Amino acid sequence: MVGVPESHNGWTFVTNHARVLAVIADNPNVRIRDIATHCRLTERAVQRIISDLEQDGYLSHTRDGRSNTYRIEPGKVLRHPAEAGLPVASLLSLLVQDETHRAQKAQAQSPRLADTTA
């Protein structure tokens, strides 16, 4: 995956559940392995988070051979009382927009291959 974030110690503003959901929002066909790499989690932790999100109705998936296609329920409201009435789509619009920006920035900063034709 492009733009995998660097290691971080200490607290953060965004939960692992939100990070996993944002990666899925960016690519509904993403593999658990890629989610784990991007979010710096174990594959087992990602599986538990996906299970939590599915159990509470934020996420569902369909199986196509060995692949999953995930579907987020954008109208589902966030769980904490302080965000009562705020749909998950509002949160994801911030996180996915940021993810897109990071990916574009990483591509712009990567060294370009020199033209080697003579």
C-alpha positions as CSV (number, residue, x, y, z in Angstrom):
1,M,0.0,0.0,0.0
2,V,1.2,3.5,-0.8
3,G,1.8,5.8,2.1
4,V,2.0,3.4,5.1
5,P,2.4,5.7,8.1
6,E,5.5,5.6,10.3
7,S,5.5,4.0,13.7
8,H,4.0,6.1,16.5
9,N,4.2,5.9,20.3
10,G,1.7,7.5,22.6
11,W,-2.0,8.4,22.3
12,T,-3.8,9.3,19.0
13,F,-7.1,11.0,18.1
14,V,-8.4,8.1,15.9
15,T,-9.3,4.6,17.2
16,N,-8.2,1.5,15.4
17,H,-11.8,0.8,14.5
18,A,-12.0,4.1,12.7
19,R,-8.7,3.5,10.9
20,V,-9.8,0.1,9.7
21,L,-13.1,1.5,8.5
22,A,-11.3,4.3,6.7
23,V,-9.1,1.8,4.9
24,I,-12.1,-0.2,3.8
25,A,-13.9,3.0,2.7
26,D,-10.9,3.8,0.5
27,N,-10.9,0.3,-1.0
28,P,-13.9,-2.1,-0.4
29,N,-11.9,-5.0,-1.8
30,V,-8.9,-4.5,0.4
31,R,-7.3,-7.6,2.0
32,I,-7.0,-8.0,5.7
33,R,-3.3,-8.3,5.3
34,D,-3.1,-4.9,3.7
35,I,-5.4,-3.3,6.3
36,A,-3.1,-4.7,9.0
37,T,0.0,-3.3,7.3
38,H,-1.5,0.1,6.8
39,C,-3.0,0.4,10.3
40,R,0.1,-1.2,11.9
41,L,-2.0,-3.9,13.5
42,T,-1.9,-7.7,13.5
43,E,-4.2,-9.5,11.0
44,R,-6.0,-11.1,14.0
45,A,-6.7,-7.6,15.5
46,V,-8.1,-6.5,12.1
47,Q,-10.3,-9.6,12.0
48,R,-11.6,-8.8,15.5
49,I,-12.3,-5.1,14.6
50,I,-14.1,-6.2,11.4
51,S,-16.2,-8.6,13.4
52,D,-17.0,-5.8,15.9
53,L,-18.0,-3.5,13.0
54,E,-20.2,-6.2,11.4
55,Q,-21.8,-7.2,14.6
56,D,-22.9,-3.6,15.3
57,G,-24.1,-3.0,11.7
58,Y,-21.5,-0.6,10.5
59,L,-20.0,-3.0,8.0
60,S,-21.0,-6.1,6.0
61,H,-19.2,-8.2,3.5
62,T,-19.9,-10.6,0.6
63,R,-17.6,-13.4,-0.3
64,D,-16.4,-13.8,-3.9
65,G,-14.1,-16.8,-4.1
66,R,-11.3,-16.1,-1.8
67,S,-11.9,-12.4,-1.7
68,N,-14.3,-10.2,0.4
69,T,-16.1,-7.1,-0.8
70,Y,-17.0,-4.9,2.2
71,R,-20.0,-2.5,2.4
72,I,-20.1,0.3,4.9
73,E,-23.5,1.5,6.2
74,P,-22.9,5.3,5.8
75,G,-26.1,6.3,7.7
76,K,-25.3,4.4,10.8
77,V,-24.7,6.8,13.7
78,L,-21.5,6.9,15.8
79,R,-21.6,5.1,19.1
80,H,-20.5,7.7,21.6
81,P,-23.2,9.9,23.1
82,A,-21.1,13.0,22.4
83,E,-21.5,12.2,18.6
84,A,-25.2,11.3,18.9
85,G,-26.8,11.6,15.5
86,L,-23.5,12.0,13.6
87,P,-23.4,9.4,10.8
88,V,-20.3,7.3,10.1
89,A,-20.1,8.9,6.7
90,S,-19.2,12.2,8.2
91,L,-16.2,10.7,10.0
92,L,-15.2,8.8,7.0
93,S,-15.4,11.8,4.7
94,L,-12.6,13.4,6.8
95,L,-10.5,10.3,7.2
96,V,-10.7,9.1,3.6
97,Q,-10.1,12.6,2.3
98,D,-6.9,12.7,4.4
99,E,-5.9,9.3,3.2
100,T,-6.3,10.4,-0.4
101,H,-4.2,13.5,0.3
102,R,-1.5,11.4,1.9
103,A,-1.4,9.0,-1.0
104,Q,-1.1,11.8,-3.5
105,K,1.6,13.5,-1.5
106,A,3.6,10.2,-1.2
107,Q,3.4,9.7,-5.0
108,A,4.5,13.3,-5.7
109,Q,7.5,12.8,-3.4
110,S,8.6,9.5,-4.8
111,P,11.7,9.7,-7.1
112,R,10.8,9.5,-10.7
113,L,12.6,7.0,-12.9
114,A,15.0,8.7,-15.3
115,D,14.4,8.1,-19.0
116,T,17.1,5.6,-20.0
117,T,16.3,5.4,-23.7
118,A,19.1,6.6,-26.0
